[in-house]
């Protein structure tokens, strides 16, 4: 349930971010439904190239920083095993997040259109003049989110390795008293005990 909640929350975040960006880039005119070229804003090719370029840059920097940080820390503690950076898992997550967020975007927009009395459009919302930028934006956001997810799990894996090492070090348990202080405490306790008295002298 926790993993499902993370997936659903991330998809909802991608949908909201893509929706905000798509409306900001579209700037539709009253004739945008008939004349898509006059919708204003950057072209679909420009949005695709810029969004994918920024996503690749952010994803690369994020993963590289996480891997470099863990590698530098491991040099200080060579006995600790660093977690593996799974790029295949990153690509798989991005491949799942993109269609899931696109479907959620289309359903959410269709619901809003139905509430506004425009009608239920379904997946056609993604290819319309207003929301056409959502397709590359969702793909770029999915790549970025997958990279941030993988980098976070990589850092958390290293933190878990540190916690396991500390637990192994402390697992035997500390003695109740440290050896240097034990003789001193024993001597003080012995000094407080009543000493045996000598027999009374004969009268």
C-alpha positions in Angstrom: 0.0 0.0 0.0 2.8 2.4 0.7 4.4 1.8 -2.7 1.1 2.2 -4.4 0.5 5.5 -2.6 4.0 6.7 -3.7 3.1 5.8 -7.4 -0.3 7.5 -7.2 1.1 10.6 -5.6 3.9 10.9 -8.1 1.5 10.5 -11.0 -0.8 13.1 -9.6 2.2 15.5 -9.2 3.2 14.9 -12.8 -0.3 15.6 -14.1 -0.6 18.8 -12.2 2.8 20.0 -13.3 2.3 19.1 -16.9 -1.2 20.7 -16.9 0.2 24.0 -15.5 3.0 24.0 -18.1 0.8 23.0 -21.0 -1.7 25.8 -20.3 1.2 28.3 -19.8 2.7 27.4 -23.2 -0.5 27.1 -25.2 -2.0 30.6 -24.9 -4.9 29.6 -27.2 -6.9 32.0 -29.3 -10.6 31.7 -30.0 -9.8 30.1 -33.3 -7.3 27.6 -31.9 -9.7 24.7 -32.5 -9.9 25.4 -36.2 -6.5 27.0 -36.9 -4.0 25.2 -34.7 -1.1 27.2 -36.2 -2.5 30.3 -34.6 -2.6 28.9 -31.1 0.3 30.9 -30.1 3.3 30.0 -27.9 6.2 27.8 -29.0 5.8 25.1 -31.5 5.4 21.4 -30.6 8.9 20.6 -31.9 10.5 23.4 -29.8 8.7 22.3 -26.7 9.7 18.6 -27.3 13.4 19.5 -27.9 13.7 21.9 -24.9 11.8 19.7 -22.5 13.7 16.5 -23.4 17.0 18.4 -23.3 16.3 19.8 -19.8 15.0 16.5 -18.6 18.1 14.7 -19.8 20.3 17.3 -18.2 18.5 17.3 -14.8 18.4 13.5 -14.8 22.1 13.1 -15.6 23.2 15.6 -13.0 21.0 14.2 -10.3 22.1 10.6 -10.8 25.8 11.7 -11.2 25.7 13.7 -8.0 24.2 10.9 -6.0 26.6 8.3 -7.4 29.6 10.6 -6.8 28.6 11.4 -3.2 28.2 7.7 -2.3 31.5 6.8 -4.0 33.4 9.5 -2.2 31.9 8.4 1.1 32.8 4.8 0.4 36.5 5.7 -0.1 36.5 6.7 3.6 34.9 3.4 4.6 36.0 0.8 2.1 34.6 -2.0 4.3 31.0 -0.8 3.6 29.3 -2.1 0.5 27.8 0.7 -1.5 24.3 0.1 -3.1 24.1 -0.4 -6.8 22.8 2.3 -9.0 20.2 0.6 -11.2 19.8 2.5 -14.4 17.6 -0.2 -15.8 15.1 0.4 -13.0 15.3 4.1 -13.7 14.3 3.5 -17.4 11.6 1.1 -16.4 10.0 3.6 -14.0 10.1 6.3 -16.5 8.5 4.0 -19.1 5.7 3.2 -16.6 5.2 6.8 -15.3 4.8 8.3 -18.8 1.8 6.4 -20.1 0.2 6.3 -16.6 0.5 10.1 -16.2 -0.7 10.6 -19.8 -3.8 8.5 -19.2 -4.4 10.3 -15.9 -4.0 13.7 -17.6 -6.5 12.8 -20.3 -9.0 11.5 -17.8 -8.6 14.5 -15.5 -9.0 17.0 -18.4 -11.9 15.1 -19.8 -13.6 15.3 -16.4 -13.0 19.0 -16.2 -14.3 19.5 -19.8 -17.4 17.5 -18.9 -18.0 19.5 -15.8 -17.7 22.7 -17.9 -20.3 21.4 -20.4 -17.8 21.0 -23.3 -18.1 17.3 -23.4 -16.0 14.2 -22.6 -13.1 14.0 -25.0 -11.0 11.1 -23.5 -7.6 10.6 -25.0 -8.2 13.2 -27.7 -7.4 15.9 -25.1 -3.7 15.0 -25.5 -3.7 15.9 -29.2 -5.8 19.0 -29.1 -4.3 22.5 -29.7 -4.4 23.4 -26.1 -3.0 20.2 -24.6 -0.7 19.1 -27.4 2.4 20.2 -25.4 1.4 17.9 -22.6 2.8 14.8 -24.4 6.5 15.9 -24.4 6.1 17.6 -21.1 4.8 14.4 -19.4 7.6 12.4 -20.9 10.2 14.9 -19.7 8.7 15.0 -16.3 8.6 11.2 -16.1 12.3 11.0 -16.9 13.1 13.6 -14.3 10.9 12.0 -11.6 12.4 8.6 -12.3 15.9 10.0 -12.0 15.1 11.8 -8.7 13.5 8.6 -7.4 16.6 6.5 -8.3 19.0 9.0 -6.8 17.0 9.2 -3.6 16.9 5.4 -3.2 20.7 5.3 -3.9 21.4 7.7 -1.1 18.9 6.0 1.2 20.6 2.6 0.4 24.0 4.1 1.5 22.4 5.4 4.7 20.9 2.0 5.5 24.4 0.5 5.0 25.7 3.0 7.6 22.9 2.1 10.0 23.7 -1.7 9.5 27.4 -1.1 10.2 26.6 0.8 13.4 24.2 -1.9 14.5 26.8 -4.6 14.0 29.3 -2.5 16.0 26.9 -2.1 18.8 25.2 -5.5 18.7 27.4 -7.2 21.4 26.2 -4.6 23.8 28.1 -2.3 26.0 29.3 -3.5 29.4 27.5 -2.0 32.3 30.6 -0.2 33.4 33.7 0.7 31.4 36.8 -1.2 32.6 38.8 1.9 33.7 36.0 3.0 36.0 35.1 -0.3 37.5 38.0 -0.6 40.0 37.4 3.0 41.2 33.7 2.3 41.8 34.4 -1.0 43.5 36.9 0.7 45.8 34.5 3.5 46.7 31.7 1.0 47.5 34.2 -1.0 49.7 35.1 2.2 51.5 31.4 2.9 52.4 30.9 -0.6 53.9 31.2 -0.8 57.7 34.5 -2.2 58.6 34.6 -5.1 61.1 35.6 -4.0 64.6 38.3 -5.5 66.7 37.2 -7.4 69.8 36.9 -5.2 72.9 39.8 -5.1 75.2 39.6 -7.1 78.4 38.8 -5.0 81.4 
